Amino acid sequence: MEKSDEIEVYRRVCSSETIYSGKRGFFKDFIESIRNSVHNSWIDNVFGVLSRDDERVRCVLTDSKIKHIVSGILSRVKPLFRDKDDKISTSKRLEGCKLINANDYEKALLCFSQAVLRAPYAGKIKPSKEDLNLGLALLARAEALMALREYEFAISDLEAIDFDLPKNLREQLERKLQECYRLVEESKKSIDTYRSNGGEVKNNYRKPVFPELTGGLHRSLPGISNLVEIQETIEAGKHAVAADDVKIGDVIAHEAPLASCLLPEYYGTHCHHCFVRLRAPLGCSVCSSVAFCGKKCRDEALQTYHKYECKLLVLLIGSGMSILSMLTLRMVTQVGLQGCLQLFQRVCEKDSAVNNVNSEKCQSNLSKSSKRRLRKKKLKESSQQASPDHFSVKSEEEFNKRENVDDRAYDLVTLDSKRTNLDFFERTLMAIFLVKCLQRVDFLENTSQDSPTGNEVAVAALLLRNLQLLQFNAHEIFETRVSNEHRFRGSKTVYLGVAIYPGVARFNHDCYPAVTRYFSGRDIVIKATRPLTKGQVIAENYGPIFTKRNFKERQRNLEGRYWFKCTCDPCKQDWPTFEELINCSPKIRCTTENCKGLLLQGIHSSNLVKCTSCKKKINLESSIISLSYCEENYSQGLASMEQENPDEAIEKITKALDKFHRIASPPHRETHLAEIALAACMADSGNRWRPTFT
């Protein structure tokens, strides 16, 4: 197999994995069944000639060759979810009460949490028997939390009982609340005294820390610093560059996600909405599949996306769809039908504007008659394009309610011109499957069995667009799992879910990134790990770093997953990996003002070297001494890290790195080790988990 064919096969596999799993679930079989029925000739000659997402959706839903096969299979789609169970809830609560009597509060807490999550909740002012069961479970869990001195969690549980209770239970609740308020104030005083004496309060269930942006908030980029500006070039597209000098440690982004999805394996350990670790979870009022950290997150989710996804979660997971496909759905469910219709209209308008610009570039040499024919063709096509009149919109007022709907994600690249017909076909089938799921939970109105409605096509086309843009622009959210032995040694990164950040998505890739990222809850934080001057590209890393993987491996990975050839300095100059850097010395910067020459040390017996750029003889002695100073400070910083003092480590490593980049140029083994250590110390203030018991 030739190299180009090998890359194409790898790209094909990577692309499919962003839609569905090839190893589990029924969606893979669904795809293969449809392909075997219509054959590649139909995909290439009928479906493949279409250029718009709404056309692709409508074709699959209406073409006689395929529509009956697709509708026949998808007609069997039904809601599937984990229901509430009053008996299990009661059983777990009684088990927890026995553990309370035995003073085993941690195990009791687990039982009470299961009782809370499985308890039915009607949500009525006048309680039913099931509501009382939930109230009893919350009261019991609050007692366990008070015994564990976790009073704020206990208060959250007591305040979550937002329905009426019998008089005796209501009095019990009020007494516990008052006691908790008093104990919280006392514990705060104790904690303040402890901290003033240099102590550190250890808390695995920390609320997210939100650092301030260096330079203030950008006027038009939410969550991005004023140190950033967006430029556009033919080679790099729209990308972030430094609007001013950037220093090591500068916070250049702290962005909330436009949409995010938790991986199913963490539904029981992390909040479904904000991704923080669960201690005293609350459940959905309908399903037992997910959990929330508190009433606020639960209510926000239930008022937006979860009221639709609730009864579909088991079905979606069982389909084998990728987490990106779930995020595709979340981008739709969280804005509702009217928001989707407005987004689809905006996407159509943006695409039309782009096509007009491209068309004008191509028309300069056309004759007048050709230009007239082209204008008529455009007029006809635009009349067929989606508009508010094309949809079932209740009223103009309701449609305009969504004026603030965020459409920034739809400016991000989809690389549609590089996609194969089969890739579009598989994504279209996933979009239609998701629409059929939404029909079953009343997301869509006025659906028809005979032909697709305008709303159905619009939502499916939006889903199809999401499936394309998320492939190249989504970020994996992670937490640092800390070992019991040491804060840094033995720690590992665990991926919790995915999200789309329209601002940070503008940061291009570099195999030697200028920044590091970590997460606070589900917010992304970007900090500089090396200095940048005004105009330099601010690049992060999409996976392969030059220190760990060689040039060929990085190129294969990036071409397969992100469809581009990297031209960063490590790739152009084929920088060595860690193993090969052991005996390599960094290049010293020429000390002549405004000279950008780089000088090799150790070639001559003396420290006097002629610069090939400015032609002057430069004495490297001072720079070599400074380089030794940097390496010494790296060691001191790593020692502070070993002593589990990240703030001190950051201070020492930052000072040394700043000096190194003034006097020398990478690659340099010790410098890159220090940068990796710096990134780990910065991430320590983000999502972090240290197991306290097994």
C-alpha positions in Angstrom: 0.0 0.0 0.0 1.4 3.4 -1.0 1.8 6.1 1.6 -1.0 8.3 0.3 -3.4 5.3 0.3 -2.4 4.4 3.9 -3.1 8.0 5.1 -6.4 7.9 3.3 -7.4 4.7 5.0 -6.3 6.1 8.4 -8.3 9.3 7.7 -11.4 7.3 6.8 -11.2 5.3 10.1 -10.6 8.4 12.2 -13.5 10.2 10.5 -15.9 7.3 11.0 -14.9 7.1 14.7 -16.1 10.7 15.1 -19.6 9.6 14.2 -20.0 6.1 15.6 -18.1 3.2 17.2 -17.0 0.5 14.9 -17.0 -2.1 17.7 -20.2 -1.6 19.7 -23.8 -0.5 19.2 -26.3 -0.9 16.4 -25.6 2.2 14.3 -22.7 0.6 12.5 -25.0 -2.2 11.4 -27.6 0.4 10.3 -25.0 2.2 8.1 -23.9 -1.1 6.5 -27.5 -2.2 5.9 -28.3 1.0 4.1 -25.1 1.0 2.1 -25.7 -2.6 0.9 -29.2 -1.6 -0.2 -28.4 1.5 -2.3 -24.8 0.6 -3.4 -21.9 3.1 -3.9 -23.2 4.1 -7.4 -26.2 5.8 -5.9 -24.1 7.4 -3.2 -21.7 8.8 -5.8 -24.1 9.7 -8.7 -27.2 10.8 -6.9 -26.4 11.8 -3.3 -22.8 12.8 -4.2 -23.8 15.6 -6.6 -25.6 17.6 -3.9 -23.9 20.6 -2.4 -26.0 21.7 0.5 -26.8 20.0 3.8 -30.6 20.5 3.5 -30.5 19.0 0.0 -28.6 15.9 1.4 -31.2 15.4 4.2 -34.1 15.8 1.8 -32.6 13.4 -0.7 -32.3 10.6 1.8 -35.8 11.2 3.2 -37.5 11.5 -0.2 -35.6 9.5 -2.9 -37.5 6.4 -3.8 -34.3 4.3 -3.8 -33.6 4.8 -0.1 -36.5 6.5 1.8 -38.5 3.4 2.5 -35.4 1.5 3.8 -34.4 4.4 6.1 -37.9 5.1 7.4 -38.6 1.4 7.9 -35.6 0.9 10.1 -35.9 4.2 12.0 -39.6 3.7 12.6 -38.6 1.2 15.3 -36.8 4.0 17.2 -38.4 4.3 20.7 -37.5 6.1 23.9 -35.4 4.0 26.2 -34.3 5.1 29.6 -33.7 4.0 33.2 -36.9 4.8 35.1 -37.4 5.7 38.8 -38.1 2.9 41.3 -39.8 3.6 44.6 -39.0 0.1 46.0 -35.3 0.4 45.3 -35.3 3.9 46.8 -36.9 2.7 50.0 -34.7 -0.3 50.3 -31.5 1.8 49.9 -32.8 4.4 52.4 -33.4 1.7 55.0 -30.0 0.2 54.3 -28.5 3.6 54.9 -30.3 4.1 58.2 -28.7 0.8 59.5 -25.3 2.0 58.4 -25.9 5.3 60.3 -26.6 3.4 63.4 -23.4 1.5 62.9 -21.5 4.9 62.5 -20.5 4.0 59.0 -21.3 7.4 57.5 -19.5 7.1 54.2 -21.3 3.9 53.1 -24.5 5.3 54.5 -24.0 8.4 52.3 -23.7 6.2 49.2 -26.9 4.3 50.1 -28.8 7.6 50.7 -27.6 9.0 47.4 -28.9 5.9 45.5 -32.2 6.4 47.4 -32.4 10.0 46.3 -31.6 9.2 42.6 -34.1 6.4 42.3 -36.9 8.1 44.2 -39.8 9.2 42.0 -40.6 12.9 42.1 -43.9 14.3 40.9 -42.9 17.9 41.4 -46.2 18.9 42.8 -46.8 21.4 45.7 -49.0 18.9 47.5 -46.7 15.8 48.0 -47.5 12.3 46.9 -46.3 9.2 48.6 -43.3 9.2 46.2 -42.4 12.8 46.9 -42.4 11.9 50.6 -40.0 9.1 49.9 -37.6 11.6 48.2 -38.0 13.9 51.1 -37.1 11.2 53.6 -34.1 10.2 51.6 -32.8 13.8 51.5 -33.4 14.3 55.2 -31.5 11.1 56.0 -28.6 12.1 53.7 -28.4 15.5 55.3 -28.0 13.7 58.7 -25.1 11.6 57.3 -23.5 14.8 55.8 -23.8 16.6 59.2 -22.1 13.6 60.9 -19.3 14.0 58.3 -19.2 17.7 59.1 -20.0 18.6 55.5 -22.6 21.2 56.4 -22.9 23.0 53.1 -23.8 19.8 51.3 -26.4 19.1 54.0 -27.9 22.6 53.5 -28.2 22.0 49.8 -30.0 18.7 50.5 -32.4 20.4 52.9 -33.1 23.3 50.6 -33.7 20.8 47.7 -36.9 19.7 49.5 -39.0 22.3 47.6 -42.4 20.6 48.2 -44.6 20.5 51.2 -44.0 18.0 54.1 -46.0 16.8 57.0 -45.7 19.1 60.0 -43.3 16.8 62.0 -40.9 16.4 59.0 -41.0 20.1 58.2 -40.1 20.9 61.8 -37.2 18.4 61.7 -36.0 20.0 58.5 -36.1 23.5 59.9 -34.1 22.4 63.0 -31.4 20.8 60.9 -31.2 23.8 58.6 -30.7 26.2 61.6 -28.1 23.9 63.1 -26.2 23.6 59.7 -26.2 27.4 59.3 -24.6 27.8 62.7 -22.0 25.1 62.2 -21.1 26.5 58.8 -20.2 29.8 60.3 -18.2 28.2 63.1 -16.3 26.0 60.6 -15.5 29.1 58.4 -13.9 30.8 61.3 -11.9 27.6 62.1 -10.8 27.3 58.4 -9.8 31.0 58.2 -7.6 30.5 61.4 -6.1 27.4 59.9 -5.3 29.1 56.6 -3.8 32.1 58.3 -1.3 29.7 60.0 -0.2 28.4 56.6 -2.5 25.3 56.4 -4.1 24.0 53.3 -7.7 22.8 53.3 -8.0 19.6 51.3 -11.3 19.3 49.4 -11.9 16.8 46.6 -15.2 18.4 45.7 -13.9 21.9 44.9 -16.1 24.4 43.0 -14.4 25.6 39.9 -11.7 28.3 40.2 -12.2 31.2 37.7 -8.9 33.0 37.0 -9.0 36.6 35.7 -8.0 37.2 32.1 -4.7 39.1 31.7 -5.3 42.4 29.9 -9.0 42.3 30.4 -11.9 40.8 28.4 -11.8 41.1 24.6 -14.5 43.4 23.3 -15.9 40.9 20.7 -14.6 37.5 21.8 -16.4 36.2 25.0 -14.0 34.5 27.3 -10.9 35.6 25.4 -8.2 38.1 26.6 -7.4 41.5 25.0 -4.0 40.0 24.4 -5.5 38.0 21.5 -6.6 39.1 18.1 -7.9 37.0 15.2 -6.2 37.2 11.8 -7.0 35.4 8.6 -4.6 34.0 6.0 -5.0 31.6 3.1 -2.7 29.0 4.6 -3.9 29.2 8.2 -7.5 30.5 7.9 -8.8 32.5 10.9 -6.4 32.0 13.8 -5.3 33.7 17.0 -2.2 35.9 17.2 -0.8 38.0 20.0 -2.3 41.5 20.0 0.5 42.6 22.4 3.5 40.9 24.1 2.4 37.8 26.1 4.3 36.8 29.2 4.6 33.3 30.7 1.6 32.6 33.0 -0.7 35.1 31.3 -4.3 33.9 31.2 -5.3 34.5 27.6 -8.6 32.5 27.7 -11.2 31.5 30.2 -14.1 30.4 28.1 -17.4 28.7 29.0 -18.5 26.1 26.5 -21.1 26.8 23.9 -22.2 23.1 24.5 -20.7 20.2 26.4 -21.3 16.5 27.0 -20.2 14.2 29.8 -19.0 10.7 28.8 -21.6 8.1 29.9 -19.1 6.3 32.1 -19.0 9.3 34.4 -22.7 9.8 34.7 -22.5 8.4 38.3 -19.5 10.4 39.4 -19.8 13.8 37.9 -22.5 16.4 37.5 -24.2 15.9 34.1 -24.4 19.7 33.7 -21.2 21.3 35.1 -18.9 18.3 35.4 -17.8 18.8 39.0 -17.4 15.7 41.2 -20.5 14.5 42.9 -20.8 14.3 46.7 -24.5 14.7 47.4 -26.2 14.3 43.9 -29.7 15.2 42.9 -31.5 13.3 40.2 -33.7 14.1 37.2 -37.4 14.1 38.0 -38.0 11.4 35.3 -35.0 9.2 34.7 -32.4 7.6 36.9 -29.6 7.8 34.3 -27.9 11.0 35.3 -27.1 13.0 38.4 -26.5 16.7 39.2 -24.4 18.4 41.8 -27.3 20.5 43.0 -30.6 22.1 42.4 -29.3 24.9 40.2 -27.6 22.6 37.7 -30.6 20.2 37.7 -33.1 22.9 37.0 -31.0 24.5 34.2 -30.6 21.1 32.5 -34.3 20.2 32.9 -35.4 23.5 31.5 -33.3 23.1 28.3 -31.7 20.0 26.9 -32.4 17.2 29.4 -36.2 17.4 29.1 -35.7 16.1 25.5 -32.6 13.8 26.0 -33.9 12.3 29.3 -35.9 9.4 27.7 -33.3 8.9 24.9 -30.1 8.4 26.8 -30.1 4.6 27.0 -31.0 4.4 23.3 -28.3 6.9 22.3 -25.6 5.1 24.3 -26.8 1.7 22.9 -26.5 3.0 19.4 -22.8 3.2 19.7 -22.8 6.8 18.5 -19.7 8.8 19.4 -19.5 11.4 22.1 -19.2 14.0 19.3 -22.6 12.8 17.9 -24.0 13.3 21.4 -22.6 16.8 21.5 -24.1 17.4 18.0 -27.5 16.6 19.5 -26.8 18.8 22.6 -26.1 21.8 20.4 -29.7 21.4 19.1 -31.6 20.4 22.3 -30.2 23.2 24.4 -31.6 25.9 22.1 -35.0 24.3 21.4 -36.8 24.2 18.1 -37.2 27.9 17.6 -33.5 28.5 18.3 -32.6 25.8 15.7 -34.7 27.4 13.1 -33.1 30.7 13.6 -29.6 29.1 13.6 -30.4 27.3 10.4 -31.5 30.5 8.7 -28.3 32.2 9.8 -26.2 29.3 8.5 -28.0 29.6 5.2 -27.3 33.3 5.0 -23.6 32.9 5.9 -23.2 30.1 3.3 -24.9 32.2 0.7 -22.6 35.2 1.5 -19.5 33.0 1.3 -20.7 31.5 -2.0 -21.4 35.0 -3.4 -17.9 36.2 -2.5 -16.3 33.1 -4.1 -18.6 33.4 -7.1 -17.6 37.0 -7.7 -14.0 36.0 -7.7 -14.7 33.5 -10.5 -17.0 35.8 -12.5 -14.5 38.5 -13.4 -13.8 36.9 -16.8 -17.3 35.9 -17.7 -19.3 37.5 -20.5 -22.4 39.7 -19.7 -24.8 37.0 -20.9 -23.1 34.4 -18.7 -23.3 36.7 -15.7 -27.1 37.2 -16.4 -27.7 33.5 -16.5 -25.7 33.0 -13.3 -27.7 35.7 -11.5 -31.0 34.0 -12.5 -29.8 30.7 -11.3 -28.8 32.2 -7.9 -32.2 33.9 -7.6 -33.9 30.6 -8.2 -31.7 28.8 -5.7 -32.1 31.5 -3.0 -35.9 31.3 -3.3 -35.6 27.5 -2.5 -33.3 28.2 0.4 -34.7 28.0 3.9 -36.4 31.1 5.3 -38.7 31.7 8.3 -41.7 31.2 6.1 -40.5 27.8 5.2 -40.9 26.6 8.8 -43.7 26.0 11.2 -43.0 29.1 13.4 -45.7 29.9 15.9 -45.2 33.7 15.6 -42.7 36.3 14.6 -42.4 37.3 18.3 -41.5 33.8 19.3 -39.0 33.5 16.5 -37.3 36.7 17.5 -37.1 35.6 21.1 -34.0 33.7 20.1 -32.2 36.7 18.7 -29.4 36.2 21.2 -28.8 32.6 20.1 -25.1 32.0 19.8 -24.1 31.2 16.2 -20.3 31.6 16.5 -19.7 27.9 16.0 -21.1 28.1 12.5 -18.1 30.3 11.4 -15.7 27.4 12.2 -14.2 25.1 9.5 -16.0 22.0 8.4 -13.6 21.1 5.5 -16.6 20.2 3.4 -14.6 20.5 0.2 -12.3 17.6 1.3 -15.1 15.3 2.4 -15.9 12.1 0.5 -19.5 11.3 -0.6 -19.5 8.4 1.8 -18.4 10.6 4.7 -21.3 13.0 4.0 -23.7 10.0 3.6 -22.8 8.5 7.0 -23.1 11.9 8.7 -26.5 12.5 7.0 -27.8 9.2 8.3 -26.7 10.0 11.8 -28.4 13.4 11.5 -31.6 11.8 10.4 -31.4 9.2 13.1 -31.1 12.0 15.7 -34.1 13.8 14.2 -36.2 10.6 14.4 -35.2 10.4 18.1 -36.3 14.0 18.6 -39.6 13.3 17.0 -40.3 10.6 19.7 -39.9 13.2 22.5 -42.0 15.9 20.9 -39.1 18.2 20.1 -40.5 18.7 16.6 -44.0 19.8 15.8 -46.3 18.8 12.9 -44.2 15.8 11.8 -45.4 13.8 8.8 -45.1 10.1 8.0 -45.3 10.8 4.2 -42.8 13.5 3.6 -40.4 15.5 5.7 -41.6 18.9 7.0 -39.5 22.1 6.7 -38.7 21.9 10.4 -37.5 18.3 10.2 -35.2 19.1 7.3 -33.9 22.3 9.0 -33.1 20.6 12.3 -31.5 17.6 10.5 -29.4 19.9 8.3 -28.2 21.8 11.4 -27.3 18.5 13.0 -25.4 17.6 9.9 -23.5 20.8 10.0 -22.7 20.2 13.7 -21.3 16.7 12.9 -18.9 18.3 10.4 -17.6 21.3 12.5 -17.2 19.4 15.7 -14.8 16.9 14.1 -12.1 19.6 13.9 -13.1 22.1 16.6 -14.2 20.2 19.7 -12.1 19.9 22.9 -11.8 17.0 25.3 -12.4 18.0 28.9 -10.2 16.3 31.4 -9.4 16.1 35.1 -6.1 15.2 36.7 -6.3 12.0 38.8 -3.8 12.4 41.6 -2.2 9.4 43.3 -2.5 8.9 47.1 1.3 9.0 47.4 2.1 12.3 45.7 0.4 15.4 44.2 2.2 15.2 40.9 4.2 12.0 40.7 2.0 9.2 39.4 -0.9 11.5 38.4 -2.7 10.9 35.1 -5.1 12.7 32.9 -8.6 11.3 32.6 -11.0 12.6 29.9 -14.5 13.4 31.2 -16.3 14.6 28.1 -16.2 17.0 25.1 -17.2 20.6 24.5 -17.2 23.3 21.8 -15.4 26.6 22.6 -15.9 29.0 19.6 -13.1 31.3 20.8 -10.4 28.8 21.7 -11.3 26.9 18.5 -9.4 29.7 16.7 -6.1 28.7 18.3 -4.2 26.7 15.7 -1.9 23.8 16.3 1.8 23.7 16.9 3.9 20.7 17.9 5.7 23.0 20.3 2.7 24.9 21.7 3.0 28.4 23.3 0.2 27.7 25.8 -1.2 24.9 28.0 -4.9 24.2 28.7 -6.7 22.9 31.7 -10.4 22.9 32.8 -12.3 24.3 35.8 -15.5 22.4 35.8 -16.3 22.5 32.1 -14.7 25.9 31.4 -11.5 25.9 29.5 -8.5 27.9 30.8 -5.5 28.8 28.5 -2.2 30.0 30.0 1.0 31.0 28.2 4.0 28.7 28.9 6.5 30.7 26.9 6.7 34.4 26.0 5.3 35.7 22.7 5.9 39.0 21.0 3.1 41.0 19.3 2.0 39.4 16.0 3.2 35.9 16.9 0.8 33.0 16.5 -0.8 31.8 19.7 -0.9 28.0 19.2 -2.0 25.2 21.4 -1.5 21.4 20.7 -4.0 19.0 19.2 -2.3 15.8 20.5 1.2 14.9 19.1 4.0 16.9 20.8 7.5 16.9 19.2 9.2 15.7 22.4 7.3 12.4 22.4 6.5 11.6 18.8 8.8 11.9 15.8 8.0 14.0 12.6 6.5 11.1 10.6 4.2 10.0 13.5 3.0 13.5 14.1 2.3 14.1 10.4 0.3 10.9 10.1 -1.7 11.7 13.2 -2.6 15.2 12.1 -3.3 14.4 8.5 -5.6 11.5 9.6 -7.4 13.2 12.4 -7.4 16.9 11.4 -6.7 16.8 7.6 -3.7 19.2 7.4 0.0 19.0 7.1 1.7 20.7 10.0 4.4 23.3 9.1 5.4 24.4 12.6 9.2 24.9 13.4 9.6 21.4 15.0 8.2 19.9 11.7 10.0 22.1 9.3 13.3 21.6 11.2 12.6 18.0 12.3 13.4 18.6 15.9 14.6 15.6 17.9 12.4 13.8 20.5 13.4 13.6 24.2 15.5 10.5 23.6 17.6 12.3 21.0 17.9 15.6 22.9 20.2 14.2 25.6 23.4 15.5 24.1 21.9 18.5 22.2 22.8 22.1 23.2 20.4 24.9 22.5 21.3 27.7 20.0 22.4 31.0 21.6 20.8 34.2 20.4 23.1 36.8 19.0 23.5 39.7 21.4 23.7 42.4 18.7 20.7 44.7 18.9 17.9 43.7 16.4 19.9 40.7 15.1 17.9 37.5 14.9 21.0 35.2 14.4 21.3 32.0 16.3 24.8 30.7 17.3 26.0 27.2 18.0 28.1 26.7 21.2 30.8 24.2 21.6 32.1 24.2 18.0 35.2 26.2 18.9 37.5 26.0 21.8 36.8 29.7 22.7 33.5 31.3 23.4 34.0 33.8 20.5 31.7 33.0 17.6 31.0 34.9 14.3 27.3 35.5 13.7 26.3 34.5 10.2 23.5 37.2 10.2 25.2 40.4 11.4 28.8 39.1 10.6 30.0 40.3 14.1 32.1 38.3 16.5 30.0 37.5 19.6 31.3 36.4 23.0 29.0 33.7 24.3 30.4 33.4 27.8 27.7 35.5 29.5 24.9 33.7 27.7 26.4 30.3 28.6 26.6 31.3 32.3 23.0 32.5 32.1 22.0 29.2 30.5 23.5 27.4 33.5 21.5 29.7 35.8 18.3 28.6 34.0 19.1 24.9 34.3 19.8 25.4 38.1 16.5 27.2 38.6 14.7 24.5 36.6 16.1 22.0 39.1 15.0 24.2 42.1 11.5 24.4 40.5 11.3 20.7 40.1 12.4 20.2 43.7 9.5 22.5 44.8 7.2 20.4 42.7 8.5 17.3 44.4 7.8 18.9 47.7 4.2 19.4 46.5 4.5 23.2 46.4 3.1 24.2 43.0 3.0 28.0 43.5 6.7 28.1 44.4 7.5 25.7 41.5 5.6 28.0 39.1 7.5 31.1 40.3 11.0 29.5 39.9 10.3 27.8 36.6 8.7 30.9 35.1 11.6 33.1 36.0 14.1 30.6 34.5 12.0 30.0 31.3 11.6 33.7 30.7 15.4 34.1 30.9 16.1 31.1 28.6 13.9 32.4 25.8 15.7 35.8 25.9 19.2 34.3 25.5 18.6 31.0 23.7 16.3 29.1 21.3 14.8 25.6 21.6 15.0 22.7 21.3 16.6 22.1 24.7 15.8 19.1 26.8 15.9 20.7 30.2 13.7 23.6 29.1 11.0 21.4 27.7 11.0 19.3 30.8 10.5 22.5 32.8 7.7 23.6 30.5 5.9 20.3 31.0 6.3 20.7 34.8 5.0 24.2 34.6 1.9 23.0 32.7 1.3 20.3 35.3 1.5 22.9 38.1 -0.9 25.3 36.3 -3.4 22.4 35.8 -3.3 21.8 39.6 -5.7 24.6 40.1 -8.2 23.0 37.6 -10.2 19.8 37.8 -8.3 17.5 40.2 -9.3 14.4 42.1 -7.4 12.5 44.7 -9.2 9.3 45.9 -9.4 9.2 49.7 -10.7 5.7 50.2 -11.3 2.5 48.2 
